[in-house]
Amino acid sequence: MDSGASHSFISARFASCLVVAPDCMSYILIVSTPTGTSMYTDSVYRGCEMSMAGISLYADLIVLPIRDFDVILGMDWLSVHRARMDCYNNTMDFCLPDGTTFEFKGDKGFLTPIMSFI
């Protein structure tokens, strides 16, 4: 999860494991990286299902040639799922539109699926 990313992304390598084809966006997205370079893409996997603590959540994932991460969930996804980040306690709370709430607890700098329902 990356609150600094405006969109959600999937690595091209990880996307190659999916059994569906990506959609072509009607535009080319230029993504700036922290190193000052840019990446270009026009491919997106729409409605990718993910499971967190047995809860199905969906994301539109834009394909990027990244290596260090399989999936980056950005502000588009975090806002839809009403995420609240508590940096002091190293947690992220979710309050889904249907009223379901749950929390991720951070471990060693990463948010891990150590779940406790609120």
Secondary structure, DSSP 8 states (H G I E B T S, - for coil): --TT-SS-EEEHHHHTT-SS--EEEEEEEEEE-TTS-EEEEEEEEEEEEEEETTEEEEEEEEEE--SS-SEE--HHHHHHTTEEEETTTTEEEEE-TTS-EEEEEEETTEEEEEEE--
